[in-house]
């Protein structure tokens, strides 16, 4: 296999709290704590997890929209952390981001041609006629008419505005798009249209995606591989089919149990796993496995020792003591475990 296009190693993002007068300094918040993954050209990696687990902060750390406190981010073999501002701006031509709310990421006082033209001016510096022609081509590529360039963002629907932000993101011919909940604010039919657009762009111009979402049905449809985050760390990753059909981590199993199945008989027979409590405070991470405070399988070792990534059967890795201690799953699906009081076997 060829070298990864994007290689993230031990990425850490820590936020130091403000210190109020006459109060003891609060503990730093470890939003991203040792995240590693690789992304190869032409593939889509889905990054999933509960709200607050660190998905968006990971994306912003990769692009240095927030400054990482440690780790390595290599884009096409080039280290991004530590680059001077001018060098970083040039490197960002190859990796662009699409945000959740398209309206807030477009300047309402600027015509569409100016918003889409900004990355062209920064990275390509085309003559005016070529610039206008390229903007028209970009609009057509995302399914909008060329005359849309003379309108303002408020004149478009939510789905159309997201198409505008995608057109702007691909204006300088990037290699990677980071999509941070890019379809979550859209209705279902518009979601499908935008996802189809992303698939068309990947096939036509070879785009590579880091796709961040909480809708697991969308992630399963578009992703080649999936990484599952919990409290700032990746607890499981692997090929999409393996992760969805044979989850190896109890947290992944719980997330998947919440995905509805469009078949009433199957849905009624599935077990819904409700996690107890809320995720711990990232400023006060529990010892041992971070998930043990909510895990129904928690053992003594989970409360004291941090689990290491071990191979999962089929593909990928999982960080869970169940695979090395106790029942010793050795990479098998956590669904194979027998549990007291279990009345239904998940489909």
C-alpha positions as CSV (number, residue, x, y, z in Angstrom):
1,X,0.0,0.0,0.0
2,X,1.2,3.5,-0.8
3,X,2.2,6.0,1.9
4,X,-0.7,7.8,3.5
5,X,-1.8,11.2,2.1
6,X,-2.5,12.4,5.7
7,X,-0.8,10.8,8.7
8,X,-1.8,12.0,12.2
9,X,0.3,10.7,15.1
10,X,-0.4,11.2,18.8
11,X,-2.3,14.5,18.2
12,X,-3.0,16.4,21.4
13,X,-5.0,19.6,21.9
14,X,-5.2,21.0,25.4
15,X,-7.0,24.1,26.5
16,X,-5.7,26.0,29.5
17,X,-8.6,27.5,31.5
18,X,-8.7,31.2,32.4
19,X,-7.6,31.8,36.0
20,X,-10.0,33.9,38.0
21,X,-8.6,36.2,40.6
22,X,-8.3,34.7,44.1
23,X,-9.3,31.3,42.8
24,X,-7.2,28.1,42.5
25,X,-6.2,27.4,38.9
26,X,-8.4,24.8,37.2
27,X,-7.0,21.7,35.6
28,X,-6.3,21.9,31.8
29,X,-8.9,20.4,29.5
30,X,-7.5,17.6,27.3
31,X,-9.9,17.8,24.4
32,X,-7.8,15.6,22.1
33,X,-5.4,13.2,23.9
34,X,-3.2,11.1,21.7
35,X,-5.2,10.6,18.5
36,X,-3.6,8.8,15.6
37,X,-4.9,7.8,12.2
38,X,-3.9,7.6,8.5
39,X,-5.9,8.6,5.4
40,X,-4.9,7.3,2.0
41,X,-5.6,9.0,-1.3
42,X,-9.2,8.5,-2.6
43,X,-10.7,7.1,0.6
44,X,-13.1,8.4,3.1
45,X,-12.5,8.0,6.8
46,X,-15.6,8.5,9.1
47,X,-14.9,9.9,12.5
48,X,-17.8,9.3,14.9
49,X,-18.7,9.7,18.6
50,X,-20.9,11.5,21.1
51,X,-21.1,15.3,21.1
52,X,-18.1,16.6,23.1
53,X,-15.8,13.6,22.4
54,X,-13.3,15.7,20.4
55,X,-14.2,15.1,16.8
56,X,-14.4,18.7,15.7
57,X,-11.4,19.7,17.8
58,X,-9.4,16.9,16.1
59,X,-10.3,18.4,12.7
60,X,-9.4,21.9,13.8
61,X,-6.1,20.6,15.2
62,X,-5.2,18.9,12.0
63,X,-5.7,22.2,10.1
64,X,-4.2,24.2,12.9
65,X,-7.3,26.3,13.3
66,X,-6.6,25.5,17.0
67,X,-3.0,25.0,17.9
68,X,-2.1,21.4,18.9
69,X,-0.1,21.0,22.1
70,X,1.7,17.9,20.7
71,X,1.9,15.2,18.1
72,X,2.5,15.2,14.4
73,X,0.4,15.9,11.3
74,X,2.0,15.0,8.0
75,X,0.3,16.0,4.8
76,X,1.8,14.2,1.7
77,X,5.0,13.7,3.7
78,X,5.2,17.3,4.9
79,X,5.0,18.1,8.7
80,X,2.3,20.8,9.3
81,X,3.0,21.4,12.9
82,X,5.6,24.1,13.4
83,X,5.2,25.6,9.9
84,X,5.5,29.4,9.7
85,X,2.2,31.2,8.9
86,X,3.2,31.8,5.3
87,X,4.2,28.2,4.7
88,X,1.0,27.0,6.5
89,X,-1.2,29.1,4.2
90,X,0.5,27.5,1.2
91,X,0.1,24.0,2.6
92,X,-3.6,24.6,3.3
93,X,-4.2,24.6,-0.4
94,X,-4.1,20.8,-0.2
95,X,-6.5,20.4,2.7
96,X,-9.7,22.4,3.1
97,X,-12.6,22.3,5.5
98,X,-16.4,22.4,5.1
99,X,-18.2,23.5,8.3
100,X,-21.6,22.5,9.7
101,X,-23.4,25.8,9.3
102,X,-23.0,27.0,5.7
103,X,-24.6,30.4,6.4
104,X,-22.2,31.3,9.2
105,X,-19.2,30.3,7.1
106,X,-20.2,32.6,4.2
107,X,-19.9,36.4,4.6
108,X,-23.5,37.7,4.1
109,X,-22.2,41.0,2.8
110,X,-20.2,39.3,-0.1
111,X,-21.4,38.2,-3.4
112,X,-21.0,34.5,-4.1
113,X,-18.3,35.2,-6.7
114,X,-16.2,37.0,-4.0
115,X,-16.6,34.2,-1.5
116,X,-15.6,31.5,-3.9
117,X,-13.0,33.7,-5.5
118,X,-11.0,34.2,-2.2
119,X,-9.1,30.9,-2.3
120,X,-8.5,31.4,-6.0
121,X,-7.0,34.8,-5.3
122,X,-4.8,33.4,-2.5
123,X,-3.6,30.2,-4.1
124,X,-4.0,30.5,-7.9
125,X,-4.0,34.2,-8.7
126,X,-5.8,33.9,-12.0
127,X,-6.5,36.8,-14.4
128,X,-10.0,38.2,-14.0
129,X,-11.5,36.5,-17.0
130,X,-10.1,33.1,-16.0
131,X,-11.1,33.7,-12.4
132,X,-14.8,34.3,-13.5
133,X,-14.7,31.3,-15.8
134,X,-13.4,29.1,-13.0
135,X,-16.1,30.3,-10.5
136,X,-18.8,29.5,-13.1
137,X,-17.3,26.0,-13.6
138,X,-17.2,25.4,-9.9
139,X,-20.8,26.4,-9.5
140,X,-21.8,24.0,-12.3
141,X,-19.8,21.2,-10.7
142,X,-21.8,21.5,-7.5
143,X,-25.1,21.7,-9.3
144,X,-25.7,25.5,-9.3
145,X,-26.2,27.8,-12.3
146,X,-23.3,30.1,-13.2
147,X,-25.4,33.2,-12.6
148,X,-25.5,32.3,-8.9
149,X,-22.2,34.1,-8.5
150,X,-24.0,37.5,-8.7
151,X,-26.3,36.7,-5.7
152,X,-25.8,36.8,-1.9
153,X,-25.9,33.8,0.5
154,X,-29.3,34.7,2.0
155,X,-30.9,34.2,-1.4
156,X,-30.1,30.4,-1.3
157,X,-31.6,27.5,0.6
158,X,-29.6,25.6,3.2
159,X,-28.7,22.8,0.8
160,X,-27.7,25.3,-1.9
161,X,-25.5,27.3,0.6
162,X,-23.7,24.0,1.6
163,X,-23.0,23.5,-2.1
164,X,-21.5,27.0,-2.2
165,X,-19.2,26.2,0.6
166,X,-18.1,23.0,-1.1
167,X,-17.5,24.9,-4.3
168,X,-15.3,27.3,-2.3
169,X,-13.5,24.5,-0.6
170,X,-12.5,22.8,-3.9
171,X,-11.7,26.1,-5.7
172,X,-7.9,25.7,-5.3
173,X,-7.9,21.9,-6.2
174,X,-7.3,20.5,-2.7
175,X,-6.4,16.8,-2.1
176,X,-8.4,16.5,1.1
177,X,-11.7,17.8,2.3
178,X,-12.4,17.8,6.1
179,X,-16.2,17.7,6.4
180,X,-17.3,18.7,10.0
181,X,-20.9,17.7,10.3
182,X,-21.4,19.0,6.8
183,X,-24.9,17.4,6.3
184,X,-26.3,17.4,9.9
185,X,-28.1,20.7,9.6
186,X,-29.9,19.6,6.4
187,X,-33.1,17.7,5.9
188,X,-32.9,14.1,4.7
189,X,-33.6,14.7,1.0
190,X,-31.0,17.5,0.9
191,X,-28.5,15.3,2.8
192,X,-28.8,12.7,0.1
193,X,-28.2,15.3,-2.6
194,X,-25.1,16.6,-0.9
195,X,-23.7,13.1,-0.2
196,X,-24.3,12.2,-3.9
197,X,-22.4,15.4,-4.8
198,X,-19.5,14.4,-2.5
199,X,-19.4,10.9,-4.1
200,X,-19.4,12.4,-7.6
201,X,-16.5,14.8,-6.7
202,X,-14.5,11.9,-5.2
203,X,-14.9,9.9,-8.4
204,X,-14.4,12.9,-10.8
205,X,-11.4,14.7,-9.2
206,X,-10.1,12.1,-6.7
207,X,-10.9,13.9,-3.5
208,X,-10.1,12.3,-0.1
209,X,-12.5,12.9,2.8
210,X,-12.2,13.1,6.6
211,X,-16.0,12.8,7.3
212,X,-17.1,13.8,10.8
213,X,-20.7,13.1,11.7
214,X,-23.0,11.8,14.4
215,X,-25.4,10.2,11.9
216,X,-24.1,6.7,11.7
217,X,-26.3,5.7,8.8
218,X,-24.7,8.5,6.7
219,X,-21.3,7.4,7.9
220,X,-21.9,3.8,6.9
221,X,-23.0,4.9,3.4
222,X,-20.1,7.2,2.6
223,X,-17.1,5.9,4.5
224,X,-14.5,3.3,3.6
225,X,-13.2,3.1,7.2
226,X,-14.5,4.3,10.5
227,X,-12.8,5.6,13.7
228,X,-14.8,5.8,16.9
229,X,-13.8,8.5,19.5
230,X,-14.6,8.7,23.2
231,X,-13.4,11.4,25.5
232,X,-10.6,12.6,23.3
233,X,-9.2,9.2,22.2
234,X,-9.9,6.7,19.4
235,X,-11.2,3.5,21.0
236,X,-11.8,1.5,17.8
237,X,-11.2,1.8,14.1
238,X,-11.5,-0.5,11.1
239,X,-13.2,-1.0,7.8
240,X,-16.8,0.2,7.8
241,X,-18.5,-3.2,7.3
242,X,-16.5,-4.8,10.1
243,X,-17.1,-2.0,12.6
244,X,-20.8,-1.9,11.9
245,X,-21.4,-5.6,11.7
246,X,-19.0,-6.8,14.4
247,X,-18.2,-3.9,16.8
248,X,-15.3,-4.9,19.1
249,X,-15.7,-2.1,21.7
250,X,-18.6,-1.8,24.1
251,X,-18.9,1.9,23.3
252,X,-19.2,1.2,19.6
253,X,-21.8,-1.4,20.3
254,X,-23.9,1.1,22.3
255,X,-23.7,3.7,19.6
256,X,-24.8,1.3,16.9
257,X,-27.7,0.1,19.0
258,X,-29.2,3.6,18.7
259,X,-29.3,3.5,14.9
260,X,-32.9,2.7,13.8
261,X,-33.5,-0.1,11.3
262,X,-36.2,0.5,8.6
263,X,-37.8,-2.8,9.3
264,X,-40.3,-2.9,12.2
265,X,-39.9,-6.6,13.0
266,X,-36.1,-6.3,13.1
267,X,-36.2,-3.1,15.1
268,X,-38.4,-4.6,17.8
269,X,-36.0,-7.5,18.2
270,X,-32.9,-5.3,18.6
271,X,-31.5,-4.5,22.0
272,X,-31.2,-0.8,22.8
273,X,-28.2,-0.2,25.0
274,X,-28.6,2.9,27.1
275,X,-25.3,4.2,28.6
276,X,-25.5,5.3,32.3
277,X,-24.7,8.9,33.1
278,X,-22.7,11.4,31.0
279,X,-19.2,11.3,29.7
280,X,-16.6,12.4,32.4
281,X,-15.2,15.9,32.5
282,X,-12.2,16.0,30.1
283,X,-10.4,18.1,32.8
284,X,-10.8,15.2,35.2
285,X,-10.3,12.1,33.2
286,X,-10.9,8.9,35.3
287,X,-8.0,6.5,35.7
288,X,-7.7,3.3,33.6
289,X,-10.1,3.0,30.7
290,X,-12.0,6.2,30.2
291,X,-15.2,4.3,29.4
292,X,-15.2,2.2,32.5
293,X,-17.6,4.5,34.4
294,X,-20.3,3.8,31.9
295,X,-19.4,0.3,30.7
296,X,-21.6,-2.7,31.6
297,X,-18.6,-5.1,31.2
298,X,-16.2,-3.1,33.4
299,X,-13.6,-5.2,35.3
300,X,-11.2,-4.3,38.0
301,X,-8.4,-3.9,35.5
302,X,-10.5,-1.4,33.6
303,X,-10.4,1.0,36.6
304,X,-6.6,1.0,37.0
305,X,-4.9,0.3,33.7
306,X,-5.2,2.1,30.4
307,X,-6.1,-0.3,27.5
308,X,-3.8,-0.5,24.5
309,X,-4.9,-0.9,20.9
310,X,-5.0,-4.5,19.9
311,X,-5.9,-6.1,16.5
312,X,-9.6,-6.6,15.8
313,X,-10.7,-9.6,13.8
314,X,-11.3,-8.6,10.2
315,X,-9.6,-5.2,10.2
316,X,-8.5,-2.4,12.5
317,X,-7.8,-2.2,16.2
318,X,-9.6,-1.8,19.5
319,X,-8.6,-0.4,22.9
320,X,-10.4,-2.6,25.4
321,X,-9.3,-4.9,28.2
322,X,-12.0,-7.4,27.2
323,X,-9.7,-8.5,24.4
324,X,-6.7,-9.2,26.6
325,X,-8.2,-10.0,30.0
326,X,-11.4,-11.4,31.5
327,X,-13.3,-13.2,28.7
328,X,-10.3,-12.5,26.3
329,X,-12.3,-11.8,23.1
330,X,-9.0,-11.6,21.1
331,X,-10.5,-9.2,18.6
332,X,-13.9,-10.8,18.2
333,X,-17.1,-8.8,18.3
334,X,-18.3,-7.7,21.8
335,X,-21.7,-9.0,20.7
336,X,-20.5,-12.5,21.3
337,X,-20.5,-12.0,25.0
338,X,-23.2,-13.4,27.1
339,X,-24.7,-10.9,29.6
340,X,-26.9,-11.5,32.6
341,X,-30.4,-10.4,32.0
342,X,-30.0,-10.2,28.2
343,X,-33.2,-11.2,26.5
344,X,-32.6,-10.3,22.9
345,X,-29.7,-10.8,20.6
346,X,-28.9,-7.8,18.4
347,X,-29.5,-8.4,14.7
